[in-house]
Amino acid sequence: MWIYLDNNATTRPLDSVVEAMRPFLGDQYANPSSFHKFGQDVRCAVERAREQVAALIGADPKEIIFTSGGTEAINLAIQGTLAALPTRRRLITSAIEHSAVHRLAARLAREGYDIDEIGVDRDGRLNLAELEDKITDDTALISVMHANNETGVVFDVRRICEIAERHGIRVHIDAVQSVGKIPVAVDDFPVHLLSLSAHKMHGPKGAGALYIRRRTRIAPLTTGGRQERDLRPGTENVPAIIGFGVAAEDAANTSTEHIDRIRALRDDLEARVKAAIPITHVIGAAADRLCNTSNIGFERLQAEAILILLSERGLCASAGAACSSGSLEPSHVLRAMGIDPVVAHGAIRLSLSRFTTPADIDRTVEVLTEVVKRLSATMPAHS
């Protein structure tokens, strides 16, 4: 039996999600763009899912465009905005964005766009004064995440949108990690575009969505059929969209007690690991974080070695680092936060879900303590 603490990578689909998808993998296979009743019955199911996703963030269903996932939604938001505003050549983002934004921004820079990356403090909080200073008449879009995928640190989106509104600048929020974990309502802040993904909230992989506020014009990335208001042509992934709708409805009905339970498990895990292992550093602990996310660095160790030994003992986690050219380097997120490389090289991410139990936390503390102590005794100090 696996102890699965990698829920920021993907989540276990709910049983209700799987059951809702099943008919559309079998008997209800018609194309939702077909005119006949068979196809229109499937179209009705897709539109019901659109209503469920819209309700989760307080949007109008007409403001929801289905995509293949969060990455496509992010690309549509950023590239679609730049294409719709060709005279503006500047994009503002943060230094700790997900690779879907981070790598896209790097590509756009090579294509001649001006990219301004706003810095963060040691706890991962965005420098809002720097954000306001970076805005110019050439700025097309501010694109920042709501919650960081590695540390769980939550940005003050309301303040970001207030700053942007004063300057008449569009805002795109990558809410892939936050929607379904904390309340997100588009009426709470004047955001123009917001990306989300089904498989981060106990839905299926292969379905995402982009919220586009009414009267916000963007250009499509691809050309083909007329699906999704001409912004995302191609036959819809109906089973995944249906599952997305069910997952969204379930998330909308999640109580604060449920969120508090997960946060209590996360806090208990961190406290016990710190007590058992003196070289422990909880990254971003002083900031507002998602209830389920813990990024823990262990001095002088390497995340890769920790994760291998954890996996051998049945515990799934991930690293705040990326493997490149045979060496494990601290992620751009931890570097931007100014985390000491001695700690950053040994940083792992533990992310919980509704399925995490107190027994899972007990076993995690036991296994993690054993692994870190073993590595501390046998591995040379990291230079």
Residue pairs with C-beta under 8 A, 6 or more apart in sequence:
1 314
2 314
2 315
2 316
3 314
3 315
3 316
3 360
3 363
3 364
3 367
4 12
4 316
4 353
4 355
4 356
5 315
5 316
5 317
5 350
5 351
5 352
5 356
5 360
5 364
6 316
6 317
6 318
6 349
6 351
7 292
7 351
7 352
7 353
7 356
8 149
8 150
8 152
8 177
8 200
8 292
8 293
8 318
8 349
8 351
9 318
9 351
10 199
10 200
10 205
11 199
11 200
11 201
11 202
11 203
11 353
12 202
12 353
12 355
13 199
13 202
13 203
13 204
13 243
13 247
14 202
14 203
14 246
14 247
14 250
16 246
16 250
17 202
17 203
17 204
17 243
17 246
17 247
17 250
18 243
20 242
20 243
20 245
20 246
21 204
21 239
21 240
21 242
21 243
24 42
24 45
24 238
24 239
24 242
25 239
28 41
28 42
28 45
28 238
29 42
30 36
30 38
30 39
30 41
30 42
31 39
31 42
31 235
32 39
32 40
32 42
32 43
32 45
32 46
32 235
32 236
32 238
33 39
33 43
33 225
33 226
33 227
33 235
34 40
42 238
45 238
45 242
46 66
46 236
46 238
46 241
46 242
47 61
48 245
49 241
49 242
49 244
49 245
49 246
49 248
50 61
50 64
50 66
50 245
51 61
51 245
52 244
52 245
52 246
52 248
52 249
52 252
53 64
53 196
53 209
53 244
53 245
53 248
54 60
54 61
54 63
54 64
54 211
55 248
55 249
55 252
56 179
56 180
56 184
56 248
56 249
56 251
56 252
57 175
57 179
57 184
57 185
57 186
57 194
57 196
57 211
58 185
58 186
58 187
58 188
59 186
59 211
60 214
62 214
63 186
63 211
63 212
63 213
63 214
64 209
64 210
64 211
65 73
65 76
65 209
65 210
65 211
65 212
65 228
65 229
65 231
65 232
66 207
66 208
66 209
66 228
66 232
66 236
66 237
66 241
66 244
67 73
67 76
67 207
67 208
67 209
67 210
67 232
68 206
68 207
68 208
68 237
69 197
69 198
69 199
69 205
69 206
69 207
69 208
70 100
70 174
70 176
70 195
70 196
70 197
70 200
70 208
71 100
71 208
72 208
72 232
73 195
73 196
73 197
73 208
73 209
73 210
74 98
74 100
74 101
74 104
74 143
74 172
74 174
74 176
74 195
75 100
75 104
75 221
76 210
76 218
76 220
76 221
76 231
76 232
77 143
77 172
77 193
77 195
77 210
77 212
77 218
78 91
78 101
78 104
78 108
78 141
78 143
78 172
79 104
79 219
79 221
80 218
80 219
80 220
80 221
80 231
81 140
81 141
81 170
81 172
81 193
81 218
82 88
82 89
82 91
82 108
82 113
82 140
82 141
83 218
83 219
84 217
84 218
84 219
85 140
85 141
88 138
88 139
88 140
89 112
89 113
89 114
89 138
89 140
90 113
90 114
90 115
90 116
90 136
90 138
90 139
90 140
91 105
91 108
91 113
91 114
91 115
91 116
91 139
91 140
91 141
91 143
92 116
92 118
92 131
92 134
92 135
92 139
92 141
92 142
92 143
92 144
92 169
93 101
93 102
93 105
93 115
93 116
93 117
93 118
93 142
93 143
93 144
94 117
94 118
94 119
94 120
94 126
94 144
94 145
94 155
95 117
95 118
95 119
95 120
95 332
95 336
96 120
96 124
96 145
96 148
96 150
96 151
96 332
96 333
96 336
96 337
97 105
97 143
97 144
97 145
97 174
98 145
98 149
98 174
98 176
100 174
101 143
101 145
101 174
102 332
105 115
105 117
106 115
108 115
109 115
114 138
116 134
118 126
118 127
118 130
118 131
118 134
118 144
119 127
119 130
119 336
120 126
120 127
120 336
120 337
121 127
121 337
122 337
122 338
122 339
123 153
123 284
123 285
123 286
123 287
123 337
124 148
124 151
124 153
124 283
124 284
124 287
124 333
124 337
125 153
125 155
125 156
125 287
126 144
126 155
126 156
126 160
128 156
128 159
128 160
128 163
131 142
131 160
131 163
132 163
135 142
135 163
135 164
135 167
135 169
139 167
139 169
140 169
140 170
141 169
141 170
141 171
141 172
142 160
142 164
142 169
142 170
142 171
142 172
143 171
143 172
143 173
143 174
144 155
144 157
144 160
144 171
144 172
144 173
144 174
145 155
145 173
145 174
145 175
145 176
145 177
146 154
146 155
146 157
146 173
146 174
146 175
146 177
146 178
146 179
146 184
147 153
147 154
147 155
147 175
147 177
147 178
147 181
147 182
147 289
147 290
147 293
148 154
148 155
148 177
148 284
148 333
149 176
149 177
150 295
150 320
150 331
150 333
150 334
150 349
151 283
151 284
151 287
151 289
151 293
151 295
151 320
151 333
151 337
151 349
152 177
152 284
152 289
152 290
152 292
152 293
152 294
152 295
152 351
153 284
153 287
153 288
153 289
154 178
154 182
154 287
154 288
154 289
154 290
157 173
157 189
157 191
158 188
158 189
160 171
160 189
161 171
161 189
161 190
161 191
162 189
162 190
164 170
164 171
164 190
165 190
170 192
170 193
170 216
171 190
171 191
171 192
171 193
172 191
172 192
172 193
172 194
172 195
173 191
173 193
173 194
173 195
174 195
175 184
175 194
175 195
175 196
176 195
176 196
176 197
176 200
176 208
177 200
177 290
178 184
178 290
179 196
179 200
179 201
179 251
180 200
180 201
180 202
180 247
180 248
180 251
180 254
181 201
181 259
181 290
181 291
181 292
182 259
182 290
182 291
184 194
186 194
186 211
186 213
191 211
191 213
192 212
192 213
192 216
193 210
193 211
193 212
193 213
193 216
193 218
194 210
194 211
195 208
195 209
195 210
195 211
196 208
196 209
196 211
197 207
197 208
197 209
198 204
198 205
198 206
198 207
198 208
198 240
198 243
198 244
198 247
198 248
199 205
199 206
199 207
201 247
201 248
201 251
202 247
202 250
202 251
202 353
202 354
203 240
203 243
203 244
203 246
203 247
203 248
204 239
204 240
204 243
204 244
204 247
205 240
206 237
206 240
207 237
207 240
207 241
207 243
207 244
208 244
209 244
210 231
212 218
212 231
218 231
220 230
220 231
220 232
220 233
222 232
222 233
222 234
223 233
224 233
224 234
225 233
225 234
225 235
226 233
227 233
227 234
227 235
227 236
228 236
258 354
259 291
260 291
262 291
262 292
262 352
262 353
262 354
262 356
263 291
263 292
265 352
265 356
265 358
265 361
266 291
266 292
266 293
266 294
266 352
268 358
268 361
269 294
269 350
269 352
269 361
269 364
269 365
270 282
270 285
270 294
270 296
272 361
272 365
273 280
273 296
273 365
273 368
273 369
274 280
274 282
276 365
276 369
277 298
277 368
277 369
277 372
277 373
279 298
279 299
279 300
279 301
279 372
279 376
280 296
280 297
280 298
281 296
281 297
281 298
281 299
281 343
282 294
282 295
282 296
283 295
283 296
283 297
283 320
283 334
283 337
283 339
283 343
283 347
284 295
284 337
292 351
292 352
292 353
292 356
293 349
293 350
293 351
293 352
294 349
294 350
294 351
294 352
295 320
295 347
295 348
295 349
295 350
296 347
296 348
296 349
296 350
297 320
297 334
297 339
297 343
297 344
297 346
297 347
297 348
298 306
298 343
298 346
298 347
298 348
298 372
298 376
299 342
299 343
299 346
300 342
300 346
300 376
300 379
300 381
300 382
301 345
301 346
301 372
301 375
301 376
301 379
301 382
302 328
302 345
302 346
302 379
302 382
303 319
303 320
303 321
303 328
303 345
303 346
303 347
303 348
304 319
304 321
304 323
304 328
305 375
305 379
306 346
306 348
306 371
306 372
306 375
307 317
307 318
307 319
307 348
309 371
309 374
309 375
310 316
310 317
310 348
310 367
310 368
310 371
313 367
313 370
313 371
314 367
315 363
315 364
315 367
315 368
317 348
317 349
317 350
318 348
318 349
318 351
319 328
319 331
319 347
319 348
319 349
320 330
320 331
320 333
320 334
320 344
320 347
320 348
320 349
321 328
321 329
321 330
321 331
321 334
321 344
321 345
321 347
322 328
322 329
322 331
323 329
328 345
330 339
330 341
330 344
330 345
330 347
331 344
331 347
334 344
334 347
335 344
339 347
341 382
342 382
345 382
346 382
350 364
